[in-house]
């Protein structure tokens, strides 16, 4: 993932890296100028002052350019990651997305992508300070190669200790990242389960203390341990540097020519190097966090395989008929704690036909509806549209025939059909028909509010379904949250109107007092279609009319 982002911005990254290198080199040159000025005579200092001013100005400009460019890279990477993850979520198979769950996706879109973006924020500091440290070591080698070798040995030992600490710290950070995925799911439960938590004090306390609280504590503990190990190892590195300064001052440099200049140079170099080295060691955890988060994003992306892309843009042929031919599907059933098998189901649909699908809870009605509209792929059997079998390549094109309102539907804040005055007028006319005009309006293709009751939200979803004008509509317990007046409107006005327009309608319902209004009633039990009964009463009503 990091390689992908770097390739996407390689030119900007190269410019930012070059600015960081220039800044680091200028910082080392500043150190050289300072050390030279300390031992220079008064005649040389005037020229050195101009050189010092030029180098200081170059350091400031280069550091400024590096930080601005890397900030742009950070924001670009954050946006790129969010777009990448969102595109994978949109393009993946619905069944796979259900299995993955929303918490991992939310975690990837928020914290993991932010950590990867932080890599580009810390990069200039790492580059600049790394060059400063290398420059300081080079200057020490020029002053005395014997002392330089000792310095390399000390820094090498410190780096080895830091590397070993890094391996342990990264394990804690990885564990925190995995727990965070669960934590995002618990955060969502704070809102989605608000009613249940307030109605049961014991459950509320259990969730707050033992579920949510423990998860927060695990993330805090593991992340604190990981980052603390980094801090301790950085402090150990600083201790080695101070220890080495003591060795230089009191042990390594004997009575040699220019002893004062060499000792001053080494002490100055090490003191100058402490801050860049500490910053370098403290910024490395950001890279490690970015690597952990990048791996999490890659794992999520692998769990979101892309569905076959259907690029056909030709107008669809008129809907003439659809058939499920021996369709089977299986899934885990919570009630029976077993694999639930649906089918084989043989069922066909025709235009201007209303079918009620009835059965007990857990009988497979909603699963059959998801198979019908193409959200689930049949494990056996086939679906034919206008006499042609629907395959993987044409499944998305097949889904465009349907509008569905499932019991767990989502209502977007806008129509997503492109804003227009005509669309607003049609939407508001339908809203008035469903008696919602005092609650919500369509303005520039967007709803003025979604702060409605569940029944009102379903009526608003019905407005969206009307405006989509698809040939096949599926309603999953739509009337369950409606009062008797709107139930009657739905069954006696809306459904006949859709039939009159030539629409095919599947209604999942328990309202047996309205069964006679359907063309037929299909009944399911334990995943099997046990009966398909035509409604003769409706034919008599038509004849009488």
C-alpha positions as CSV (number, residue, x, y, z in Angstrom):
1,X,0.0,0.0,0.0
2,X,2.8,2.4,0.8
3,X,4.5,1.5,-2.5
4,X,1.3,2.2,-4.3
5,X,1.0,5.6,-2.7
6,X,4.6,6.5,-3.4
7,X,4.2,5.5,-7.1
8,X,1.1,7.7,-7.3
9,X,3.0,10.8,-6.1
10,X,6.6,10.0,-7.1
11,X,7.3,13.4,-8.7
12,X,6.0,15.4,-5.8
13,X,7.7,13.0,-3.4
14,X,11.0,13.4,-5.2
15,X,10.8,17.2,-5.0
16,X,10.0,17.0,-1.2
17,X,12.8,14.5,-0.6
18,X,15.3,16.8,-2.5
19,X,14.2,19.8,-0.3
20,X,14.7,17.6,2.8
21,X,18.1,16.6,1.7
22,X,19.1,20.2,1.0
23,X,17.8,21.2,4.4
24,X,19.8,18.4,6.1
25,X,23.0,19.3,4.3
26,X,22.6,22.9,5.2
27,X,22.1,22.0,8.8
28,X,25.4,20.1,8.8
29,X,27.1,23.0,7.1
30,X,25.8,25.3,9.9
31,X,27.4,23.0,12.4
32,X,30.7,23.2,10.5
33,X,30.5,27.0,10.3
34,X,29.8,27.3,14.1
35,X,32.8,25.0,14.9
36,X,35.0,27.0,12.5
37,X,33.9,30.3,13.9
38,X,34.7,29.2,17.5
39,X,38.4,28.8,16.6
40,X,38.7,31.4,13.9
41,X,40.6,34.7,14.3
42,X,38.9,38.1,14.1
43,X,39.9,38.7,10.5
44,X,38.1,35.5,9.3
45,X,34.9,36.1,11.2
46,X,33.5,38.8,8.9
47,X,33.6,36.4,5.9
48,X,32.3,33.5,7.9
49,X,29.3,35.6,9.1
50,X,28.1,36.1,5.5
51,X,28.5,32.4,4.8
52,X,26.7,31.5,8.0
53,X,23.8,33.8,7.1
54,X,23.5,32.3,3.6
55,X,23.6,28.8,4.9
56,X,21.0,29.6,7.6
57,X,18.7,31.2,5.0
58,X,19.1,28.1,2.8
59,X,18.3,25.8,5.7
60,X,15.1,27.7,6.5
61,X,13.9,27.8,2.9
62,X,14.7,24.2,2.2
63,X,13.0,23.0,5.4
64,X,9.9,25.2,4.7
65,X,9.6,23.7,1.2
66,X,10.1,20.2,2.4
67,X,7.4,20.5,5.1
68,X,4.9,22.2,2.7
69,X,5.4,19.5,0.0
70,X,5.1,16.6,2.5
71,X,2.0,18.1,4.0
72,X,0.5,18.2,0.5
73,X,1.6,14.5,0.1
74,X,0.0,13.6,3.4
75,X,-3.4,15.1,2.4
76,X,-3.2,13.6,-1.1
77,X,-2.4,10.1,0.4
78,X,-5.3,10.4,2.9
79,X,-7.7,11.3,0.1
80,X,-6.3,8.6,-2.2
81,X,-6.7,5.9,0.5
82,X,-10.2,6.9,1.3
83,X,-11.1,6.9,-2.4
84,X,-9.4,3.5,-2.9
85,X,-11.2,1.9,0.1
86,X,-14.6,3.4,-0.9
87,X,-14.2,2.2,-4.5
88,X,-13.4,-1.4,-3.2
89,X,-16.5,-1.3,-0.9
90,X,-18.7,-0.1,-3.7
91,X,-17.4,-2.6,-6.2
92,X,-17.3,-5.7,-4.0
93,X,-19.9,-8.4,-3.9
94,X,-22.7,-7.6,-1.4
95,X,-22.6,-11.0,0.3
96,X,-18.9,-10.6,0.9
97,X,-19.4,-7.1,2.3
98,X,-22.0,-8.5,4.7
99,X,-19.5,-11.1,6.0
100,X,-16.8,-8.5,6.4
101,X,-18.9,-6.1,8.5
102,X,-18.9,-2.3,8.6
103,X,-16.5,-1.9,11.6
104,X,-13.4,-2.9,9.7
105,X,-14.3,-0.7,6.8
106,X,-14.9,2.3,9.1
107,X,-11.6,1.7,10.9
108,X,-9.8,1.6,7.5
109,X,-11.4,4.8,6.3
110,X,-10.6,6.7,9.5
111,X,-7.7,5.7,11.7
112,X,-5.7,3.3,9.5
113,X,-5.8,5.7,6.5
114,X,-4.7,8.6,8.9
115,X,-1.8,6.6,10.1
116,X,-0.6,5.9,6.6
117,X,-1.0,9.6,5.7
118,X,1.1,10.4,8.8
119,X,4.0,8.6,7.1
120,X,4.3,11.5,4.8
121,X,4.1,14.0,7.6
122,X,7.0,12.4,9.4
123,X,9.1,11.7,6.3
124,X,10.7,15.2,6.1
125,X,11.7,15.1,9.7
126,X,13.2,11.6,9.2
127,X,15.0,12.6,6.0
128,X,16.4,15.9,7.4
129,X,17.4,14.5,10.8
130,X,18.9,11.4,9.2
131,X,21.1,13.5,6.9
132,X,22.1,15.6,9.9
133,X,23.1,12.5,11.8
134,X,25.1,11.1,8.8
135,X,26.7,14.5,8.3
136,X,27.7,14.8,11.9
137,X,29.3,11.3,11.7
138,X,31.2,12.3,8.5
139,X,32.5,15.5,10.2
140,X,33.6,13.4,13.2
141,X,35.5,11.1,10.8
142,X,37.3,14.1,9.4
143,X,38.2,15.3,12.8
144,X,39.5,11.9,14.0
145,X,38.8,8.5,12.5
146,X,39.8,6.7,15.7
147,X,37.1,8.5,17.7
148,X,34.7,8.1,14.7
149,X,35.1,4.3,14.8
150,X,34.3,4.3,18.5
151,X,31.2,6.6,17.8
152,X,30.0,4.2,15.1
153,X,30.3,1.3,17.6
154,X,28.3,3.1,20.3
155,X,25.6,4.2,17.8
156,X,25.5,0.7,16.3
157,X,24.9,-0.9,19.8
158,X,22.2,1.7,20.4
159,X,20.6,0.9,17.0
160,X,20.7,-2.8,17.6
161,X,18.9,-2.3,21.0
162,X,16.4,0.0,19.3
163,X,15.8,-2.7,16.5
164,X,15.1,-5.4,19.1
165,X,12.8,-3.1,20.9
166,X,11.1,-2.2,17.6
167,X,10.3,-5.9,17.0
168,X,8.5,-6.1,20.3
169,X,6.8,-2.7,20.0
170,X,5.4,-3.5,16.6
171,X,3.6,-6.6,18.0
172,X,1.8,-4.5,20.5
173,X,0.8,-1.9,17.9
174,X,-0.5,-4.7,15.6
175,X,-2.6,-6.1,18.4
176,X,-4.0,-2.6,19.1
177,X,-4.9,-2.2,15.4
178,X,-6.8,-5.5,15.4
179,X,-8.7,-4.6,18.6
180,X,-9.5,-1.2,17.1
181,X,-11.6,-2.9,14.4
182,X,-13.8,-4.4,17.2
183,X,-13.9,-1.0,19.0
184,X,-15.4,0.7,16.0
185,X,-18.2,-1.8,16.0
186,X,-18.8,-1.1,19.7
187,X,-18.9,2.6,19.0
188,X,-21.6,2.1,16.4
189,X,-23.6,0.1,19.0
190,X,-23.6,3.1,21.3
191,X,-26.0,4.8,18.8
192,X,-27.7,1.8,17.1
193,X,-28.4,0.2,20.4
194,X,-29.3,3.3,22.4
195,X,-32.9,2.2,23.0
196,X,-31.9,-1.2,24.3
197,X,-29.2,0.1,26.5
198,X,-31.5,2.6,28.2
199,X,-34.2,0.0,28.8
200,X,-31.9,-2.4,30.7
201,X,-29.6,-1.0,33.3
202,X,-27.7,-4.3,33.8
203,X,-27.0,-4.6,30.0
204,X,-26.0,-1.0,29.9
205,X,-23.5,-1.5,32.7
206,X,-22.2,-4.7,31.2
207,X,-21.7,-3.1,27.7
208,X,-20.1,0.0,29.2
209,X,-17.7,-1.7,31.5
210,X,-16.9,-5.2,30.2
211,X,-17.4,-4.8,26.5
212,X,-16.7,-1.2,25.4
213,X,-14.5,-0.4,28.4
214,X,-12.4,-3.5,28.1
215,X,-11.9,-2.9,24.3
216,X,-10.9,0.8,25.0
217,X,-8.5,-0.5,27.6
218,X,-6.9,-3.1,25.3
219,X,-6.3,-0.4,22.6
220,X,-4.9,2.0,25.2
221,X,-2.7,-0.6,26.9
222,X,-1.2,-2.1,23.8
223,X,-0.6,1.2,22.0
224,X,0.9,2.7,25.2
225,X,3.2,-0.3,25.6
226,X,4.3,-0.2,22.0
227,X,5.0,3.6,22.0
228,X,6.6,3.4,25.5
229,X,9.0,0.8,24.2
230,X,10.0,3.2,21.4
231,X,10.4,6.1,23.9
232,X,12.5,4.0,26.3
233,X,14.8,2.8,23.5
234,X,15.2,6.4,22.3
235,X,16.2,7.5,25.8
236,X,18.7,4.6,25.9
237,X,20.2,5.9,22.7
238,X,20.6,9.4,24.2
239,X,22.3,7.9,27.2
240,X,24.8,6.2,25.0
241,X,25.5,9.5,23.3
242,X,26.2,11.3,26.6
243,X,28.3,8.4,27.7
244,X,30.3,8.7,24.5
245,X,30.8,12.4,25.0
246,X,32.3,11.6,28.4
247,X,34.6,9.0,26.8
248,X,35.8,11.6,24.3
249,X,36.4,14.3,26.9
250,X,38.1,12.1,29.5
251,X,39.4,9.0,27.8
252,X,39.7,8.8,24.0
253,X,41.4,12.1,23.2
254,X,44.9,12.2,24.7
255,X,47.6,14.8,24.4
256,X,47.5,15.4,20.7
257,X,47.9,18.6,18.6
258,X,44.8,20.7,18.4
259,X,43.3,18.7,21.3
260,X,41.1,21.6,22.3
261,X,39.7,22.0,18.8
262,X,39.1,18.2,18.4
263,X,37.4,17.9,21.8
264,X,35.3,21.0,21.2
265,X,34.4,19.7,17.8
266,X,33.3,16.3,19.1
267,X,31.4,17.7,22.0
268,X,29.7,20.2,19.8
269,X,28.8,17.6,17.2
270,X,27.3,15.2,19.7
271,X,25.3,17.9,21.4
272,X,24.1,19.1,18.1
273,X,23.2,15.6,17.0
274,X,21.2,14.7,20.1
275,X,18.0,16.5,19.1
276,X,18.0,15.3,15.4
277,X,18.8,11.7,16.6
278,X,16.0,11.9,19.2
279,X,13.6,13.3,16.7
280,X,14.6,10.5,14.2
281,X,14.1,7.8,16.7
282,X,10.7,9.2,17.9
283,X,9.5,9.6,14.3
284,X,10.3,6.1,13.3
285,X,7.2,4.7,15.2
286,X,5.1,6.7,12.8
287,X,6.5,4.7,9.9
288,X,5.9,1.5,11.9
289,X,2.3,2.6,12.6
290,X,1.9,3.4,8.9
291,X,3.2,-0.1,8.0
292,X,0.8,-1.7,10.4
293,X,-2.1,0.3,9.1
294,X,-1.1,-0.3,5.5
295,X,-1.1,-4.0,6.2
296,X,-4.6,-3.7,7.7
297,X,-5.8,-1.8,4.7
298,X,-4.3,-4.4,2.3
299,X,-6.0,-7.2,4.3
300,X,-9.3,-5.5,4.1
301,X,-8.8,-4.8,0.4
302,X,-8.1,-8.5,-0.2
303,X,-11.3,-9.4,1.7
304,X,-13.2,-7.1,-0.7
305,X,-12.7,-8.8,-4.1
306,X,-14.0,-6.8,-7.1
307,X,-17.1,-8.0,-8.7
308,X,-17.0,-8.4,-12.5
309,X,-17.3,-5.0,-14.2
310,X,-20.2,-4.6,-16.5
311,X,-19.5,-1.7,-18.8
312,X,-22.5,-2.1,-21.2
313,X,-24.3,1.1,-21.5
314,X,-27.0,0.1,-24.1
315,X,-30.6,0.7,-23.1
316,X,-32.0,-2.5,-21.5
317,X,-34.6,-4.6,-23.3
318,X,-38.2,-4.3,-22.1
319,X,-38.9,-6.6,-19.1
320,X,-40.9,-9.6,-20.4
321,X,-40.4,-12.1,-17.6
322,X,-38.0,-13.6,-15.0
323,X,-37.7,-17.1,-13.6
324,X,-35.8,-18.8,-10.7
325,X,-34.9,-22.2,-11.9
326,X,-33.9,-24.6,-9.1
327,X,-32.1,-21.8,-7.2
328,X,-30.3,-22.9,-4.0
329,X,-28.5,-20.9,-1.3
330,X,-27.2,-21.7,2.2
331,X,-26.1,-19.7,5.1
332,X,-25.6,-19.9,8.9
333,X,-28.9,-19.7,10.8
334,X,-28.6,-18.3,14.3
335,X,-31.8,-19.9,15.7
336,X,-31.0,-23.5,14.8
337,X,-27.2,-22.9,15.1
338,X,-26.8,-24.8,11.8
339,X,-26.4,-24.2,8.1
340,X,-29.7,-23.2,6.7
341,X,-30.5,-24.3,3.1
342,X,-32.9,-22.4,0.9
343,X,-34.4,-24.1,-2.1
344,X,-34.5,-25.5,-4.7
345,X,-36.9,-22.7,-5.6
346,X,-38.7,-22.6,-8.9
347,X,-40.7,-19.4,-9.4
348,X,-41.4,-17.1,-12.3
349,X,-42.6,-13.5,-12.5
350,X,-44.4,-11.5,-15.3
351,X,-45.2,-7.8,-15.9
352,X,-48.3,-6.3,-14.2
353,X,-48.2,-9.0,-11.5
354,X,-48.3,-8.7,-7.7
355,X,-46.9,-11.6,-5.7
356,X,-47.1,-11.8,-1.9
357,X,-44.4,-13.8,-0.3
358,X,-45.4,-15.1,3.2
359,X,-44.1,-17.4,5.8
360,X,-42.8,-17.5,9.4
361,X,-39.7,-15.6,10.7
362,X,-36.5,-17.4,9.5
363,X,-38.3,-19.2,6.7
364,X,-36.0,-17.6,4.1
365,X,-38.2,-14.9,2.6
366,X,-35.6,-12.1,2.7
367,X,-32.9,-14.4,1.5
368,X,-35.0,-15.3,-1.5
369,X,-35.6,-11.6,-2.2
370,X,-31.9,-10.9,-2.1
371,X,-31.3,-13.8,-4.5
372,X,-34.1,-12.5,-6.8
373,X,-32.6,-9.0,-7.0
374,X,-29.1,-10.2,-7.6
375,X,-27.5,-9.3,-4.2
376,X,-26.8,-13.0,-3.5
377,X,-25.4,-15.4,-6.2
378,X,-27.2,-18.8,-6.4
379,X,-25.0,-21.7,-5.3
380,X,-27.0,-23.9,-7.6
381,X,-29.6,-23.4,-10.3
382,X,-30.0,-20.3,-12.5
383,X,-31.9,-17.1,-12.9
384,X,-33.2,-16.2,-16.3
385,X,-34.3,-12.8,-17.5
386,X,-36.3,-12.6,-20.7
387,X,-35.3,-16.2,-21.4
388,X,-31.6,-15.6,-21.0
389,X,-29.5,-16.9,-18.1
390,X,-28.0,-14.3,-15.8
391,X,-24.2,-14.9,-15.4
392,X,-21.6,-13.1,-13.4
393,X,-20.7,-10.7,-16.2
394,X,-24.2,-9.5,-16.5
395,X,-25.3,-9.6,-12.9
396,X,-24.9,-5.9,-12.3
397,X,-26.9,-5.1,-15.4
398,X,-29.5,-7.5,-14.1
399,X,-29.7,-5.7,-10.8
400,X,-30.6,-2.5,-12.5
401,X,-34.1,-3.9,-13.2
402,X,-35.0,-3.7,-9.5
403,X,-35.9,-1.3,-6.8
404,X,-36.1,-2.8,-3.3
405,X,-36.9,-1.5,0.1
406,X,-35.6,-4.0,2.6
407,X,-36.5,-4.0,6.3
408,X,-33.0,-2.7,7.1
409,X,-33.0,-0.1,4.2
410,X,-30.8,2.9,4.1
411,X,-32.2,6.3,3.2
412,X,-29.6,8.6,1.6
413,X,-29.8,12.3,2.1
414,X,-30.5,13.0,-1.6
415,X,-32.1,11.3,-4.6
416,X,-28.8,10.6,-6.4
417,X,-30.5,10.9,-9.7
418,X,-29.1,14.4,-10.6
419,X,-30.8,17.5,-9.3
420,X,-33.4,19.2,-11.5
421,X,-36.5,21.3,-11.0
422,X,-38.6,18.6,-12.6
423,X,-37.3,15.9,-10.2
424,X,-38.0,18.2,-7.2
425,X,-41.5,18.7,-8.4
426,X,-42.2,15.0,-8.9
427,X,-40.7,14.2,-5.6
428,X,-42.6,16.8,-3.7
429,X,-45.9,15.7,-5.3
430,X,-45.3,12.1,-4.1
431,X,-44.3,13.4,-0.7
432,X,-47.6,15.3,-0.5
433,X,-49.5,12.1,-1.6
434,X,-48.0,10.3,1.3
435,X,-48.8,13.1,3.7
436,X,-45.2,14.0,4.5
437,X,-45.2,17.6,3.0
438,X,-45.2,19.2,6.5
439,X,-42.2,17.1,7.5
440,X,-39.8,17.1,4.5
441,X,-39.3,18.6,1.1
442,X,-37.0,17.9,-1.9
443,X,-34.8,20.9,-2.7
444,X,-32.1,20.6,-5.4
445,X,-32.4,16.9,-5.3
446,X,-31.8,16.6,-1.5
447,X,-34.2,16.0,1.3
448,X,-34.6,18.9,3.8
449,X,-34.4,16.4,6.7
450,X,-34.2,12.7,7.6
451,X,-35.1,13.2,11.2
452,X,-38.3,11.2,10.8
453,X,-40.0,8.2,12.4
454,X,-39.3,4.8,10.9
455,X,-42.7,4.7,9.3
456,X,-42.2,8.2,7.8
457,X,-38.7,7.2,6.6
458,X,-40.2,4.2,4.8
459,X,-42.7,6.4,3.1
460,X,-39.9,8.6,2.0
461,X,-38.0,5.5,0.7
462,X,-41.2,4.7,-1.3
463,X,-40.9,8.1,-2.9
464,X,-37.4,7.2,-4.0
465,X,-38.6,3.9,-5.4
466,X,-41.3,5.6,-7.4
467,X,-38.9,8.1,-8.9
468,X,-36.4,5.3,-9.9
469,X,-39.2,3.9,-12.1
470,X,-37.7,0.4,-12.4
471,X,-39.8,-2.5,-13.8
472,X,-39.5,-4.8,-10.7
473,X,-40.2,-3.6,-7.2
474,X,-39.6,-5.5,-4.0
475,X,-41.0,-4.5,-0.6
476,X,-39.8,-6.3,2.5
477,X,-42.3,-5.8,5.3
478,X,-42.8,-2.2,4.1
479,X,-46.1,-1.8,5.9
480,X,-44.9,-3.2,9.2
481,X,-44.1,0.2,10.6
482,X,-47.2,2.0,9.2
483,X,-50.3,3.0,10.9
484,X,-53.6,1.4,9.7
485,X,-54.4,4.4,7.4
486,X,-51.1,4.1,5.5
487,X,-51.2,0.3,5.4
488,X,-54.5,0.6,3.6
489,X,-53.1,3.2,1.2
490,X,-50.2,1.0,0.4
491,X,-52.2,-2.2,-0.3
492,X,-55.3,-0.7,-1.8
493,X,-53.8,2.3,-3.7
494,X,-50.1,2.1,-4.2
495,X,-49.9,-1.6,-5.3
496,X,-52.8,-1.4,-7.8
497,X,-51.3,1.8,-9.2
498,X,-47.9,0.0,-9.8
499,X,-49.7,-2.9,-11.4
500,X,-51.6,-0.5,-13.7
501,X,-48.2,0.9,-14.8
502,X,-47.0,-2.6,-15.8
503,X,-44.7,-3.1,-12.8
504,X,-43.9,-6.4,-11.3
505,X,-44.1,-6.3,-7.5
506,X,-43.0,-8.8,-4.8
507,X,-44.3,-8.0,-1.3
508,X,-43.0,-9.8,1.7
509,X,-45.9,-9.5,4.2
510,X,-47.7,-10.9,7.2
511,X,-50.9,-8.8,6.6
512,X,-53.2,-11.7,5.7
513,X,-56.2,-9.4,5.5
514,X,-54.8,-8.0,2.3
515,X,-53.7,-11.3,0.7
516,X,-56.8,-11.3,-1.6
517,X,-55.4,-8.1,-3.3
518,X,-52.5,-10.0,-4.8
519,X,-52.4,-11.9,-8.0
520,X,-50.9,-14.8,-6.1
521,X,-49.5,-15.7,-2.7
522,X,-46.3,-17.8,-2.4
523,X,-45.7,-19.4,1.0
524,X,-42.3,-20.4,2.4
525,X,-41.5,-22.8,5.2
526,X,-37.9,-23.8,6.3
527,X,-36.4,-22.5,3.1
528,X,-38.8,-24.3,0.8
529,X,-41.5,-22.8,-1.4
530,X,-44.4,-25.0,-0.2
531,X,-47.3,-23.4,-2.1
532,X,-48.1,-20.9,-4.8
533,X,-51.7,-19.9,-4.8
534,X,-53.6,-17.7,-7.3
535,X,-56.1,-15.3,-5.8
536,X,-59.4,-15.8,-7.6
537,X,-61.2,-13.2,-5.5
538,X,-59.1,-10.5,-7.3
539,X,-60.3,-11.8,-10.7
540,X,-63.9,-11.6,-9.5
541,X,-63.3,-8.1,-8.3
542,X,-61.9,-7.2,-11.8
543,X,-64.9,-8.7,-13.6
544,X,-67.4,-6.9,-11.3
545,X,-65.6,-3.7,-11.9
